[in-house]
Amino acid sequence: MTLNRWLRDKARFAVDQIFCSSSADVQRVGNVHSGWVIKQGLDPLVIYCAGVGQGISFELELAKSSRRPILVFDPSPRGLATMAEVDGRNIEFFPVGLAAVTGAIEFSLTRQDGEVSRAVSDNGFGKASFDCWDLATVMSRNGDTAIDLLKMDIEGFEYEIIDQFLDQRIPVRQLCVEFHPWLAPGRTFGRTLKTIAKLYRAGYRIIYKQRGDHSFVLKESRFRELVENRAEGQVRWDESLSNALIRR
C-alpha cells in the first residue's frame, strides 16, 4: 500500500466516524459483507430490500423476527442464483428491479471482481433488459401506505428513487443505501452530496456511514406527519370515488 493510499484511507475512516452514531440502539444486522447498520427498537413492519448480490445476511436476520415477509427485489442472474441457495422463510422474492418507473428498463452490464452486475451507465460490456417496478407500484400491490425500512444497493438507480419518494412524500422511516456515483448517468460525484442534502432538508439524519454505505433515519415527527397526510389523502380519494359512483 502506498503512502498516499494509506493517508486517503485514514482520512475516509475519520470522515466516516463523524457520521457514525454512538447510540447503543444503532447496530449492524447481518454480517460484515452483506449486513447493514440500522436503528433498533423501531419494530419495522414493512421492509423492502432491493439488490441481492452475493449475500443477504441482512434480510435473513430481519426475517427471523419480522411480523411480515421481507420483500426482496433483484432481476439479475447473480441475484437469482443467490436466492436459490438461501433459506427464504419469511422472505418474498421478486425477480424484478426497483426503479423510478415501472416497465422494462435497459441495463448496462459491468464487470466487477469477475462477476457480471447491472448498472445505469454504459460501461461497454453490453446491455440487458429487465422488468422493474417503482415504489408506488410495490406499495399498491401490497396494500402499504408507508415503508418502515428501505434498503437499496442497486448500482446507480438509487438517486432517482430517492428523488421520487421525497417528491411524492412517501413515508420511509429508515433508509439504507449504497451510493454509486460512478455508475449513475453523468457519473457526477457531487450528486451524492446533493442527494444527502435533500434528504437532510426532508428530515433525515445519517446514523452510519462507511464509504458508499449510508444509513438514515427520518425524524419521528416527520414520519408521523407523512403517514397522517397520506392517510387523509387516501380518505379524500375514496370519498371522491364513492361520490362519482353514486352520481352514475
Buried (B, 14 or more C-beta within 10 A) or exposed (E): EEEEEEEEEEEEEEEBEEBBBEEEEBBBBBEEEBBBBBBEEBEBBBBBBBBBBBBBBBBBBBBEEBEBBBBBBBBBBBBEEBBEEBEBEBBEBBBBBBBBEBEEBEBBBBEEEEEBBBBBBEBEEEEBEBBBBBBBBBBEEEEBBBBBBBBBBBBBBBBBBBBBBBEEEBBBBBBBBBBBBBBBEEEEEEBBEEBBEBBEEBBBEBBBBBEBBBBBBBEEEBBBBBBEEBEEEEEEEEEEEEEEEEEE
